[in-house]
Amino acid sequence: MDFEHKSVMVNEVVDALNINPNGIYVDCTVGGGGHLKAIGKHLDRLNGKILGIDRDEDAIMAATKNVVNAVPCGGGFSRENFKNLDKTLDTFGIRKVDGILFDLGVSSHQIDTPERGFSYMHDAPLDMRMDREQKFTARDVINDYDEERLIKIFHDYGEERFSKRIAAAICRARKISPIETTGELVKLIEQTVPRTKNGGHPAKRVFQAVRIEVNGELEILESSIRKAVDRLKIGGRIAIITFHSLEDRIVKETFKSLAQGCICPKSFPVCTCNHKPEIKIIGRAKTPSAEEIEANSRAKSAKLRVAEKIGERE
Ligand SMILES: C[S@@+](CC[C@H](N)C(=O)[O-])C[C@H]1O[C@@H](n2cnc3c(N)ncnc32)[C@H](O)[C@@H]1O
């Protein structure tokens, strides 16, 4: 199967990274390699370097194929979780880099491959793993979590209004027999929550919540951003694209914390902490143009935040 994914805000990402042709650039979520290819095209044949990371084997294969011969510079690829960015850079013998991109969430390839179980539009086993070497799947969440825990993830990760009703329906159904497929889960949700006119598919929020839980997407985000900033050179840029408010809030708050100077209590007449900011935030969050959203509806909720490294952590 071809790897289909339309990269989002490509020109904005290239601009945001303020590319140094002799620099090293890391894409922590390389997917099909669309962003990395665009970045690599601006790099010098001898001195520029790219590194693509993804936890999904399909992505690494597709990116390698799409990028290697399309850019002048050299580079490498690694099937890894970006939470291990520091170790990955060490493996490649790289200490500091000039730019880092995170384009969070799932690729269209993952959503549109029915057997991977990410989509409420196809009936498939409950899977939703980005990394298929991981043992823990959506089936484990749906069949093994107790009712309180299901309510919490549907509420916290899906912002689902009917969390309680859906969790109760799942617990009732699985007493009779385990819930094995996305189709069974969708049917259960459809029977449980009222269909609203503009709320999208009734299973959308639960599927987002289960996917986030299976892949531990939110819990690694802040520490991964901090690791990335740590490995940037002074003047290097970090660009992050998010697709929902839960991710965006973490990016915004982490940037804010890294950009903070003095952290003395407000009552102190003079600064005694000597705390220095590590980054400066570049502009406001950007969103895709109307033309891009028209051409790619999945870009609709994208938000790009950018920061530049200005100081080392003490
Ligand atoms: C939106 S897609 C990226 C698309 C890519 N920028 C392109 O231009 O084709 C997100 C990718 O990030 C990967 N991903 C998500 N979380 C990850 C993590 N913690 N570590 C590594 N890769 C991750 C997913 O497997 C997916 O391939």
The ligand as a MOL file (V3000), in Angstrom:
LIG
                    3D

  0  0  0     0  0            999 V3000
M  V30 BEGIN CTAB
M  V30 COUNTS 27 29 0 0 0
M  V30 BEGIN ATOM
M  V30 1 C 1.0600 13.8110 11.2960 0
M  V30 2 S 2.1380 12.4750 10.9860 0 CHG=1
M  V30 3 C 3.5930 13.2420 10.3790 0
M  V30 4 C 3.5950 13.4550 8.8940 0
M  V30 5 C 4.8930 13.9990 8.3410 0
M  V30 6 N 5.2450 15.2630 8.9330 0
M  V30 7 C 4.8370 14.1210 6.8310 0
M  V30 8 O 5.1410 15.1990 6.3140 0
M  V30 9 O 4.5280 13.1180 6.1720 0 CHG=-1
M  V30 10 C 2.6390 12.0340 12.6090 0
M  V30 11 C 3.6530 10.9070 12.6820 0
M  V30 12 O 4.2320 10.9570 13.9700 0
M  V30 13 C 4.4710 9.6530 14.4020 0
M  V30 14 N 4.5370 9.7200 15.8670 0
M  V30 15 C 3.5630 10.0810 16.7250 0
M  V30 16 N 4.0130 10.0360 17.9900 0
M  V30 17 C 5.3080 9.6580 17.9250 0
M  V30 18 C 6.3100 9.4410 18.9070 0
M  V30 19 N 6.0750 9.5900 20.2100 0
M  V30 20 N 7.5490 9.0740 18.4910 0
M  V30 21 C 7.8150 8.9320 17.1590 0
M  V30 22 N 6.8990 9.0970 16.1860 0
M  V30 23 C 5.6560 9.4600 16.5710 0
M  V30 24 C 3.3200 8.8480 13.8690 0
M  V30 25 O 3.6560 7.4810 13.7760 0
M  V30 26 C 3.0970 9.5110 12.4990 0
M  V30 27 O 3.8020 8.8400 11.4840 0
M  V30 END ATOM
M  V30 BEGIN BOND
M  V30 1 1 1 2
M  V30 2 1 2 3
M  V30 3 1 2 10
M  V30 4 1 3 4
M  V30 5 1 4 5
M  V30 6 1 5 6
M  V30 7 1 5 7
M  V30 8 2 7 8
M  V30 9 1 7 9
M  V30 10 1 10 11
M  V30 11 1 11 12
M  V30 12 1 11 26
M  V30 13 1 12 13
M  V30 14 1 13 14
M  V30 15 1 13 24
M  V30 16 1 14 15
M  V30 17 1 14 23
M  V30 18 2 15 16
M  V30 19 1 16 17
M  V30 20 1 17 18
M  V30 21 2 17 23
M  V30 22 1 18 19
M  V30 23 2 18 20
M  V30 24 1 20 21
M  V30 25 2 21 22
M  V30 26 1 22 23
M  V30 27 1 24 25
M  V30 28 1 24 26
M  V30 29 1 26 27
M  V30 END BOND
M  V30 END CTAB
M  END
